[in-house]
Structure formats: structure tokens, C-alpha cells
Amino acid sequence: MSNPRYMHTLYCDDIRQEANGKAIYIGVYGNTMNITVDEAAFKENNGVVVPRLCLVTQLNSPASEPMKKIDFSINLDGEAVSQFSAEMPPLPEDQSIRYQTCNIVNTISLTLRTSSRLSVTAKIGDQEIEGPGLAIRLALRRPAVQEQAASQAEVAPEEKAAS
């Protein structure tokens, strides 16, 4: 039988909490996040910074296998960029089918130099579960040939005046 535990992670730009306790997810990503950055800025900053990314991780387990402590790892291309643990309360009496925990990580910041894959792994005892990841695709925007020619034309008169 396959693993009865499973995990899902939702990736979004922001999470807001309403007064009534409901969470609002803003800018939810599917399987891919596309980032386009100017080539000059990318080179100057040695990459691109994603200043804020929010994650909502939902881990489910059969009631017969309650979870006591879960160690989470947020990974970029398989390397941990953030880690945290969660202690689980005892299973409520009325939860006879599934045991579920939902963890919200409000912000992580990433510096990317190449297209990458972000994922979350949960470790429960000796068992490790990885949820679906987020492919982050970087695209460099090069200046148009006309813009390059115009900027060179602006520099040329100054160079002549200096001679």
C-alpha cells in the first residue's frame, strides 16, 4: 500500500488574516513562477531577490497514525533554506478519519542566480514526505538594439567634448 500520509504546499505572494480568522491568499502560483529581470540589473546584483514568498503547507495523516512532532524544511534545489518544527496537539475525539495540520510560513526571501525548484519536506520520525514543488523560471530581458544604439549615441558627444 502507498503512503497514506500526503502533503500539499500552496505558494503565494501574500497571506492576509481577516478579523474572523479566515486567511486570504494573494497571488497564488500554480506549478510555475516566472520572473523576468533586466540583464543589467541581474548582473549588477549577482542574481535576483524574491523578497517575499508565502507558503501554506497542509499535511494529512490517517487518524490511526497521529503526528506528534513534524520537522519541516523549505528547500531550494534540494538544499534547505529554512527549517522549522511543529508540535501537534492530540487528535480530537471527533477526528476519526484524517489528522490534518496546516502551517503558514508568511515570508521567505530568496536570492536566485538560475532557474530553480522550491519545495517543502516534512519529516515525521523516520518518514520523509515531500510536497509538490514550485518551478521558478528566470528570464533575462536584454536591452533592445535600438535602446543600445541610442545610449551609445548619447555617450559619444560627451566623449568628443572631453578630447
Backbone as CSV, one residue per row, in Angstrom:
resi,resn,N_x,N_y,N_z,CA_x,CA_y,CA_z,C_x,C_y,C_z
1,MET,0.842,-1.193,0.000,0.000,0.000,0.000,0.881,1.248,0.000
2,SER,0.465,2.265,-0.712,1.238,3.500,-0.754,1.107,4.252,0.573
3,ASN,1.935,5.269,0.712,1.944,6.055,1.935,0.595,6.748,2.130
4,PRO,-0.086,6.497,3.248,-1.384,7.144,3.473,-1.246,8.611,3.879
5,ARG,-0.029,9.033,4.199,0.192,10.444,4.511,0.486,11.199,3.222
6,TYR,0.019,12.421,3.148,0.334,13.242,1.995,0.398,14.708,2.407
7,MET,1.081,15.488,1.593,1.271,16.896,1.890,1.055,17.709,0.623
8,HIS,0.512,18.883,0.810,0.333,19.828,-0.291,0.858,21.182,0.178
9,THR,1.527,21.901,-0.706,2.007,23.241,-0.380,1.475,24.230,-1.406
10,LEU,0.907,25.310,-0.907,0.411,26.386,-1.735,1.434,27.526,-1.649
11,TYR,1.837,28.054,-2.788,2.811,29.140,-2.849,2.093,30.397,-3.319
12,CYS,2.298,31.525,-2.614,1.619,32.761,-3.000,2.447,33.979,-2.608
13,ASP,2.026,35.145,-3.101,2.741,36.393,-2.828,2.494,36.925,-1.427
14,ASP,1.296,36.714,-0.898,0.977,37.274,0.418,-0.176,36.498,1.051
15,ILE,-0.243,36.554,2.373,-1.351,35.958,3.129,-1.836,37.023,4.098
16,ARG,-3.123,37.296,4.055,-3.710,38.276,4.972,-4.724,37.561,5.856
17,GLN,-4.778,37.969,7.094,-5.688,37.362,8.059,-6.860,38.296,8.296
18,GLU,-8.080,37.811,8.088,-9.285,38.592,8.371,-9.581,38.551,9.861
19,ALA,-10.393,39.483,10.331,-10.767,39.537,11.746,-11.501,38.270,12.185
20,ASN,-12.220,37.624,11.255,-12.982,36.421,11.615,-12.124,35.148,11.555
21,GLY,-10.809,35.322,11.305,-9.914,34.166,11.308,-9.637,33.561,9.941
22,LYS,-10.376,33.981,8.931,-10.145,33.446,7.590,-8.853,34.008,7.016
23,ALA,-8.181,33.193,6.233,-6.962,33.639,5.566,-7.287,33.959,4.111
24,ILE,-6.666,35.023,3.618,-6.807,35.407,2.219,-5.450,35.196,1.567
25,TYR,-5.428,34.367,0.523,-4.197,34.094,-0.210,-4.177,34.994,-1.442
26,ILE,-3.090,35.740,-1.606,-2.977,36.703,-2.697,-1.850,36.271,-3.629
27,GLY,-2.135,36.274,-4.920,-1.118,35.947,-5.910,-0.687,34.494,-5.828
28,VAL,-1.635,33.582,-5.926,-1.352,32.151,-5.793,-0.716,31.622,-7.078
29,TYR,0.374,30.854,-6.925,1.070,30.261,-8.058,0.589,28.836,-8.282
30,GLY,0.591,28.426,-9.531,0.303,27.040,-9.870,1.583,26.237,-9.740
31,ASN,2.028,25.639,-10.830,3.260,24.851,-10.809,4.507,25.684,-11.034
32,THR,4.336,26.917,-11.569,5.481,27.697,-12.011,5.357,29.165,-11.628
33,MET,6.481,29.757,-11.244,6.590,31.201,-11.040,7.571,31.698,-12.100
34,ASN,7.153,32.663,-12.900,8.021,33.236,-13.922,8.502,34.606,-13.468
35,ILE,9.820,34.812,-13.528,10.407,36.086,-13.141,11.220,36.599,-14.319
36,THR,10.904,37.822,-14.760,11.677,38.457,-15.821,12.421,39.627,-15.197
37,VAL,13.717,39.684,-15.437,14.555,40.722,-14.843,15.487,41.284,-15.915
38,ASP,15.755,42.579,-15.816,16.695,43.197,-16.755,18.069,42.584,-16.575
39,GLU,18.713,42.272,-17.683,20.020,41.621,-17.648,21.044,42.462,-16.882
40,ALA,21.039,43.767,-17.082,21.998,44.641,-16.402,21.788,44.603,-14.887
41,ALA,20.537,44.678,-14.440,20.241,44.615,-13.003,20.619,43.258,-12.425
42,PHE,20.376,42.204,-13.198,20.721,40.853,-12.762,22.224,40.746,-12.524
43,LYS,23.022,41.267,-13.481,24.481,41.210,-13.353,24.967,42.087,-12.206
44,GLU,24.394,43.281,-12.082,24.807,44.211,-11.024,24.551,43.638,-9.635
45,ASN,23.418,42.955,-9.464,23.033,42.408,-8.158,23.465,40.956,-7.966
46,ASN,24.146,40.379,-8.967,24.575,38.978,-8.916,23.390,38.047,-8.658
47,GLY,22.293,38.304,-9.357,21.095,37.481,-9.224,19.873,38.351,-9.057
48,VAL,18.794,37.739,-8.679,17.542,38.465,-8.433,17.016,38.034,-7.068
49,VAL,16.520,39.002,-6.318,15.974,38.717,-4.994,14.459,38.633,-5.085
50,VAL,13.918,37.547,-4.576,12.474,37.411,-4.397,12.259,37.772,-2.930
51,PRO,11.835,39.025,-2.642,11.829,39.494,-1.261,10.763,38.859,-0.374
52,ARG,9.701,38.353,-0.985,8.604,37.829,-0.165,7.901,36.719,-0.929
53,LEU,7.849,35.575,-0.299,7.088,34.455,-0.827,6.462,33.759,0.372
54,CYS,5.192,33.461,0.283,4.476,32.838,1.393,4.115,31.403,1.030
55,LEU,4.120,30.528,2.030,3.808,29.118,1.822,2.765,28.665,2.828
56,VAL,1.848,27.847,2.361,0.862,27.216,3.234,1.007,25.717,3.019
57,THR,1.447,25.025,4.049,1.672,23.593,3.937,0.612,22.849,4.726
58,GLN,-0.047,21.928,4.052,-1.092,21.119,4.683,-0.647,19.664,4.635
59,LEU,-0.537,19.069,5.804,-0.082,17.687,5.927,-1.220,16.858,6.515
60,ASN,-1.519,15.750,5.858,-2.620,14.881,6.279,-2.096,13.500,6.628
61,SER,-2.713,12.897,7.638,-2.317,11.566,8.074,-3.567,10.834,8.565
62,PRO,-3.593,9.515,8.432,-4.732,8.785,8.985,-4.806,8.986,10.501
63,ALA,-5.992,8.962,11.042,-6.169,9.111,12.485,-5.429,8.012,13.236
64,SER,-5.260,6.868,12.606,-4.553,5.757,13.255,-3.048,6.010,13.357
65,GLU,-2.545,7.040,12.658,-1.121,7.389,12.704,-0.957,8.863,13.054
66,PRO,-1.339,9.244,14.283,-1.239,10.655,14.643,0.213,11.140,14.602
67,MET,0.361,12.423,14.335,1.683,13.031,14.258,1.930,13.818,15.538
68,LYS,3.091,13.634,16.137,3.408,14.363,17.367,4.314,15.555,17.082
69,LYS,5.403,15.306,16.374,6.327,16.380,16.028,6.671,16.244,14.548
70,ILE,6.664,17.387,13.856,6.981,17.396,12.436,8.104,18.410,12.224
71,ASP,9.142,17.979,11.537,10.233,18.870,11.170,10.068,19.218,9.693
72,PHE,9.943,20.495,9.409,9.756,20.966,8.038,11.049,21.581,7.520
73,SER,11.279,21.405,6.240,12.423,22.015,5.576,11.936,22.627,4.262
74,ILE,12.247,23.898,4.061,11.952,24.563,2.794,13.242,24.495,1.992
75,ASN,13.163,23.918,0.808,14.356,23.600,0.023,14.369,24.327,-1.313
76,LEU,15.546,24.797,-1.687,15.761,25.378,-2.996,16.762,24.482,-3.707
77,ASP,16.310,23.838,-4.773,17.130,22.864,-5.500,17.726,21.809,-4.571
78,GLY,16.911,21.346,-3.623,17.322,20.269,-2.726,18.105,20.700,-1.503
79,GLU,18.480,21.970,-1.411,19.233,22.481,-0.262,18.299,23.269,0.653
80,ALA,18.363,23.015,1.946,17.494,23.695,2.908,17.823,25.186,2.978
81,VAL,16.797,26.033,2.832,16.962,27.477,3.001,16.265,27.959,4.267
82,SER,15.395,27.128,4.823,14.699,27.453,6.063,14.177,26.156,6.678
83,GLN,14.160,26.102,8.009,13.654,24.923,8.705,12.848,25.369,9.913
84,PHE,11.833,24.596,10.243,11.051,24.844,11.445,10.384,23.547,11.869
85,SER,9.926,23.502,13.113,9.255,22.316,13.654,7.879,22.706,14.158
86,ALA,7.008,21.731,14.206,5.662,21.938,14.735,5.329,20.788,15.678
87,GLU,4.856,21.112,16.854,4.375,20.114,17.814,2.871,19.991,17.610
88,MET,2.407,18.779,17.451,0.995,18.553,17.168,0.218,18.251,18.445
89,PRO,-0.939,18.878,18.582,-1.789,18.548,19.737,-2.380,17.160,19.547
90,PRO,-2.905,16.558,20.633,-3.551,15.245,20.482,-4.712,15.326,19.501
91,LEU,-4.987,14.222,18.853,-6.073,14.138,17.891,-7.417,14.334,18.594
92,PRO,-8.252,15.265,18.103,-9.580,15.453,18.706,-10.419,14.175,18.574
93,GLU,-11.291,13.970,19.519,-12.123,12.754,19.541,-12.963,12.601,18.274
94,ASP,-13.426,13.711,17.703,-14.310,13.622,16.543,-13.545,13.455,15.223
95,GLN,-12.243,13.412,15.257,-11.443,13.220,14.054,-11.165,11.735,13.876
96,SER,-12.055,11.023,13.244,-11.894,9.580,13.127,-11.274,9.148,11.794
97,ILE,-11.176,10.048,10.830,-10.679,9.639,9.516,-9.279,10.184,9.237
98,ARG,-9.091,11.500,9.295,-7.803,12.113,8.952,-7.336,13.039,10.052
99,TYR,-6.051,13.124,10.200,-5.418,14.078,11.090,-4.743,15.091,10.186
100,GLN,-5.001,16.356,10.400,-4.532,17.370,9.472,-3.891,18.521,10.226
101,THR,-2.778,19.005,9.696,-2.165,20.212,10.234,-1.920,21.183,9.086
102,CYS,-2.063,22.444,9.372,-1.832,23.480,8.358,-0.840,24.471,8.947
103,ASN,0.281,24.660,8.279,1.308,25.592,8.728,1.469,26.698,7.699
104,ILE,1.488,27.925,8.175,1.652,29.073,7.295,3.011,29.695,7.556
105,VAL,3.811,29.755,6.518,5.093,30.450,6.582,4.872,31.755,5.838
106,ASN,4.809,32.848,6.587,4.424,34.108,5.974,5.457,34.681,5.038
107,THR,6.713,34.549,5.324,7.683,35.104,4.387,8.983,34.334,4.381
108,ILE,9.443,34.088,3.187,10.823,33.676,2.992,11.362,34.579,1.901
109,SER,12.645,34.822,1.925,13.293,35.638,0.910,14.331,34.770,0.224
110,LEU,14.383,34.856,-1.088,15.302,34.028,-1.860,16.145,34.892,-2.783
111,THR,17.408,34.523,-2.955,18.241,35.117,-3.977,18.497,34.044,-5.021
112,LEU,18.116,34.318,-6.249,18.230,33.335,-7.325,19.247,33.779,-8.359
113,ARG,20.045,32.823,-8.791,21.019,33.093,-9.844,20.705,32.286,-11.102
114,THR,19.862,31.275,-10.946,19.415,30.450,-12.066,17.966,30.055,-11.811
115,SER,17.333,29.493,-12.825,16.008,28.915,-12.619,16.160,27.810,-11.575
116,SER,15.165,27.656,-10.714,15.296,26.754,-9.568,13.983,26.050,-9.271
117,ARG,14.030,25.168,-8.294,12.829,24.468,-7.818,12.751,24.624,-6.306
118,LEU,11.615,25.119,-5.837,11.358,25.284,-4.417,10.428,24.164,-3.969
119,SER,10.704,23.574,-2.817,9.838,22.509,-2.312,9.855,22.501,-0.788
120,VAL,8.915,21.784,-0.210,8.842,21.624,1.239,8.867,20.136,1.552
121,THR,9.673,19.784,2.548,9.766,18.402,3.002,9.362,18.352,4.470
122,ALA,8.582,17.357,4.829,8.199,17.139,6.224,8.805,15.820,6.683
123,LYS,9.380,15.835,7.875,9.942,14.616,8.437,9.180,14.288,9.713
124,ILE,8.592,13.081,9.715,7.828,12.595,10.858,8.500,11.298,11.288
125,GLY,9.245,11.353,12.394,10.024,10.178,12.784,11.053,9.880,11.713
126,ASP,11.030,8.659,11.182,11.960,8.273,10.118,11.385,8.512,8.724
127,GLN,10.128,8.900,8.649,9.467,9.071,7.357,9.633,10.505,6.843
128,GLU,9.945,10.637,5.558,10.083,11.942,4.929,9.069,12.055,3.791
129,ILE,8.335,13.178,3.769,7.313,13.407,2.750,7.628,14.736,2.066
130,GLU,7.674,14.721,0.750,7.893,15.962,0.009,6.620,16.321,-0.736
131,GLY,6.209,17.559,-0.598,5.028,18.029,-1.307,5.388,18.490,-2.706
132,PRO,4.393,18.831,-3.495,4.655,19.329,-4.843,5.496,20.603,-4.769
133,GLY,6.419,20.738,-5.683,7.308,21.892,-5.684,6.814,22.999,-6.598
134,LEU,7.557,24.088,-6.578,7.277,25.239,-7.417,8.503,25.472,-8.294
135,ALA,8.324,25.389,-9.605,9.410,25.690,-10.531,9.487,27.205,-10.666
136,ILE,10.679,27.751,-10.459,10.884,29.197,-10.598,11.760,29.396,-11.825
137,ARG,11.187,30.040,-12.833,11.899,30.230,-14.102,12.343,31.685,-14.231
138,LEU,13.641,31.860,-14.424,14.196,33.192,-14.627,14.368,33.457,-16.110
139,ALA,14.002,34.650,-16.529,14.217,35.088,-17.908,14.896,36.446,-17.846
140,LEU,16.011,36.575,-18.554,16.720,37.852,-18.596,16.220,38.667,-19.780
141,ARG,15.886,39.916,-19.488,15.430,40.830,-20.533,16.639,41.641,-20.981
142,ARG,17.003,41.477,-22.222,18.138,42.218,-22.788,17.630,43.520,-23.378
143,PRO,18.447,44.586,-23.294,18.000,45.849,-23.897,17.853,45.693,-25.404
144,ALA,16.868,46.354,-25.956,16.636,46.302,-27.402,17.820,46.940,-28.119
145,VAL,18.086,46.511,-29.328,19.206,47.032,-30.114,19.068,48.542,-30.284
146,GLN,17.857,49.042,-30.490,17.634,50.478,-30.667,18.002,51.238,-29.390
147,GLU,17.657,50.687,-28.228,17.987,51.334,-26.960,19.499,51.385,-26.772
148,GLN,20.194,50.309,-27.146,21.643,50.279,-27.037,22.262,51.343,-27.939
149,ALA,21.773,51.454,-29.177,22.302,52.436,-30.122,22.053,53.854,-29.608
150,ALA,20.869,54.096,-29.035,20.542,55.420,-28.510,21.443,55.772,-27.334
151,SER,21.697,54.829,-26.448,22.553,55.116,-25.294,23.989,55.345,-25.737
152,GLN,24.450,54.646,-26.764,25.795,54.866,-27.282,25.893,56.229,-27.957
153,ALA,24.839,56.654,-28.635,24.826,57.958,-29.306,24.887,59.081,-28.277
154,GLU,24.249,58.887,-27.120,24.274,59.897,-26.075,25.664,60.002,-25.455
155,VAL,26.381,58.920,-25.378,27.700,58.924,-24.771,28.725,59.522,-25.718
156,ALA,28.571,59.300,-27.001,29.564,59.746,-27.982,29.843,61.249,-27.923
157,PRO,28.845,62.158,-27.877,29.144,63.594,-27.832,29.948,63.979,-26.581
158,GLU,29.693,63.343,-25.443,30.443,63.649,-24.225,31.900,63.238,-24.380
159,GLU,32.108,62.106,-25.018,33.472,61.635,-25.220,34.223,62.604,-26.148
160,LYS,33.524,63.147,-27.171,34.154,64.098,-28.088,34.526,65.384,-27.359
161,ALA,33.642,65.861,-26.464,33.900,67.098,-25.727,35.092,66.943,-24.789
162,ALA,35.282,65.766,-24.264,36.385,65.511,-23.345,37.717,65.485,-24.063
163,SER,37.735,65.210,-25.396,39.010,65.113,-26.126,39.625,66.430,-26.399
